[in-house]
Amino acid sequence: METQYAIKDLERLSGVKAHTLRVWEQRYGILKPKRSDTNIRYYSSEDLKRILNISLLNSNGFKISKIATLPDDEILNQAQIILNNYSSERDQIDNLVFSMMEMDELKFEKIISNCVIHFGFENTIEKVVFPFLKQVGNMWQMGLINTVQEHFISHLIRQKLIVGIDGLFEEKLVKPKTFLLYLPNKELHELGLLYSYFLIKSKGHKCFYIGQSVPHEDLIKVNELVSPDVILTSFTNPIEEKVIQDYLNTISITFKNKLILVSGRLIQHSNQVINFPNNVCLLNSFEELKNMLSSANFTINEIKRI
């Protein structure tokens, strides 16, 4: 059964307002929705690809009246010309969406490689890959892609981050800090933490990455072995606010002499008030982490001023 998109789905995925899409449909015949057995209008995957290409052309100076006169192959050709110029990070997000929908690994590899060449590794990850992953998350929640597609693309991105880490030419610091990176028990979304590893290591600090779903007792054992200056973790999976608060209180007491940094959308976008213990600090963005790594001091007061 083909994937069926409502006009609101096209709006969320293309960035073009539903009202504008209806005008384009009625005035220019750009979209031709089908009807389900229950007479509900819907759009196909081909319609989504078409509107993404049209939106790309329109945002790059093509008038919609001109686009409407172009045959499909010319719309695709003009869109590829724009994408192949790599003049805008934002354009490449849609390009990655195409590669994911088609599960085209070679296309994904080409896009990422060219982005790194044109924009640099950090800009590619921060301005292309992570905004793309947010789009993937939206599509998954809407039921527009399946778990296989999400896992397929996450695996490829993970590989790129590991290659980036392995290829680092590290700075030599006189007194590097030691970082311990991990995800709490039952947390599996590690791409943000892997990129943090890249940033930390790129500045010449020591970094121990112990991975996903680490039980508290294992964290204690690792701490005894490596004695880190800074512990960094992230929360993504939905859990109760009280559970988060209790967890932060526990790690604060257990590692009372350590600076503990916490990140992740679950905490950053929480509707509840979370009280951060004295040695625990919220990390809102990669930019904050980079500013911290550029600072000479890693005290909690210094971090909170950044």
N, C-alpha and C positions, 0 to 999 in steps of 0.2 A: 504494500500500500504506500502510495506516495505521501510525502510530508505535506501537510496542509497548513498554510499561513493565513491568519486574519490580517486585515489592513493595519491593525495596531502592532502586529508582529513586524511587518515591514517598516513601520515607523521607528520602532525601537532598534531595529538592526541596521537601518540605512541612515537614520538621523533626519529623514525627510518627514515633515508633519503629515498626519493622515489626511488632513484637509487638502494639503498641497497635492498629495498622491491622487486624491479623488478628482481634483481639477485637471491634473495631467491626464488622468484616465478618460475623463469626459470630453475634454477639449482636444486632446491630441491622440487619444487611443493608444497611449503608451503601454497600458496594462489591460489585459483581457481576463478578468477573473472567471473562474469556473463556479459551478454550484454543486453542492453535495446532494445526497439523496433526500435530505430534509430541506433542500432549497436554500442553504446557507452559502453565501459567497466566500470563496477561498482562493488563495494564490499558491502556485507551485514553487518548487525549488528553482526552476528556470526563471520564474517571475522574480524571485528574490535576487538571483544573480544579475538579471537584467536591470533591476532598479538600483542595485549597488553600482553597476557600471554607469548608469545614467546619472546617478547622484555624483559620482566621481567626475564625470565630464562637466556637469553643471557647476560644481564647486571650483572647477578649473577654467571657467570663463565661457563655456559653451552655453548658448541660449537654448532653452527647452524647445522652442519652436524649431530650431535647427536640428537638435537631436532627434526630434520626432520624424524628420524626413530621412534619417539615415537608416539603411538596412541593418539588421542585427549583426552581421559580420563586421560592418564598419564601426558600429558602436563598440564592439569587442576590441577591434584593432586600435581605435583611438584611446580606449581605456588602457590597453597594454602599453601604448607609447608613453602615456603619463606615468604609469607604474614603473616602467623600465628606466625613467629618468631619475628616480629616487630623489626628488626634490623636496618631498614632504614625508615626514615620519608617519603622519596620520593616514596618508593614502595606503601605506603598506599594511595597515591593520585589516582593511577590507581584502587586500591581496592574500593575507594569511587565512582569512575566513574562507576564501575560495579553496585554498589548499586543504583546509580541514574538512570541508564538506565533501570534497572529492577524494579525501584520504590520499593525497598526492605527496609522498615524501620527497621526491626529487624537486617538486615545485617549492615546498617548504624550505628545503636546504638552499635553493638558489636565492629565495627571498631574504632569508636570514644572512647568508653570506654577503650578498650585495648591500644589505642594510649596514652590516658591520664595516664594510669598505667605505660607504658613503657617510655614515653618521657616527661611526665608532661603536665599540662594544657596549659601553655604559648607556649611551643614548638609545641604542637598539633595544636593550633590555628594558630600560625605564620608559621610553616613549613609544615603543612599538609592541614589545612582547607582553608587558604587564597590562597595558590597556586592552590588548587583544585577549588576554586571559580573562579580563573582566567581561568582555563581550561573550566569550565562551561560557562563562558562568551564567550570564543572562539567558543565553540560548538553551543551556541545559535545564535551567529552572523552568523555562517556558515549554520544555519538551520538544524543542526544535532540533536538537541533536541528541544522539544516544551516548551511553556511557563508553562505548567502544571508541567513538570519535574523540571524546574528551580525554580518554586515557592515551589514545594514539598521539595526540598533539602534546600532552603533558610530558610523555616519555621523550619526545623529540626535543622539547625545550630543556628538559633536565640534562639530556646529553650535551646540549650546547653550553649550559652553565658549567658542567664538569670540565669540558674541553677548555673553556675560558679560564677556569681556576688552574688547570694543569699547565696552561701556557703562560702564566703570569711571570713577568720579570720583576721580582720583589725589590722594594726599597730596603736598604740596610739601616736599621735603627740601632742607636746605641743602647737604649733601654726599651725594647719592645714590650708591650703588654700581652698577656695571655688571655685569650677568649675561649669560652666553652659554649658551643652552640648545640641546641637540642630542641626537640618537640615533646611536649608533655604526653603522657599516656593517652592513647587513642587519637592523637593528632597525626595526620598523614600528609598534609599539604606542605611540602618542603621547598617549593621553588623560591619563595621569598627568602627563606633562611639560607638557601644555597647562594643566592645573590649577595646576601649579607656576608657570607663567607668570602666570596670573591672580593668585595670591597675591603674587608678587614685585612685579608692576606695581601692585597695589592699595595697596602700602606706599610707592609713590613712587619705586622704584628703576628704573633703565634696564634694559631687557630686550631682548636680541636672540635671537629664536627662529629657528633655521635648519633645523629639521625633522628628517625621518627619514633613516636610512641615509646618514650623512655620512662620506665617506672621510677618513682621517687627514690627508692632504695638503690637503684643502679646509679642514679645521679649522684648520690652521696658517695658511692664507691669511686666514681670517676673523679669527683672533686678531690678526694684524698690522694689520688694518683697524680693529677696534673696541677692542682692548686691554682686555678685561674684567677685573674684579677677581675674579669668581667664575665658574667653569665648572660647569654641572650637566648630568649625563647619567643614563641609566637602562638597565638590562639586564633583558630579559624573555625573549627567545628562548633555548631550551636550547643551551648550548655547553659545551665542556670547561672544567673549573676552571683548567687551565693556560693556556688561551687568555685567560680573564678576568684572571688574574694578570699575564700578559705585557702585556695591554692597559693595565692600571692602571699597571704599571711604565713603559710607554712614554709615556703621557700625563703622568705625574708628571715625567719627565725633560724632555719637550718643553715643558711649561708649568710649569717649576720655581718660578716666581715667582707662580703663581696658586693660589688656594684651589679645589680640585676636589671637588665633591660628587657622590657616586654613589648611586643608588637602584635600586629594581626588585626584584621577587620572586626573581629568579634569584640575586641576591647576598644579600638579606635572609634567605632560607630555604635557603642553601647548606649542604650536609652537610660540606663541606670547609673547612679553615682558609684564609682569604684574608688575606694580609698587606697591609695598607694602607700605602702609602708616606707619608712625613711630611706632604706637602701634600694628601693625599687622605683624605676622611672619608666614612664611610657615613651616609646619611640614611635613617632607618628609617621615618619617617612624615611626613605633612603637618604634624602637630602640632610635630614637631621643626623643620621648615622655618619655621613661623610663629613659634616661639620665637626662632629665629635672626634672623628679620627684625625682631623686636622688640628685639633686642640692639643696643647701640651699636657693638660690635666684631665684626669678621668674621675674626679670626685663627683659625688652626686649633685653638689651645689653648682659646680661648673657645667655639668650636663644640662641642668634645668635652666641655665642662663642662655644656652645655645638656641 
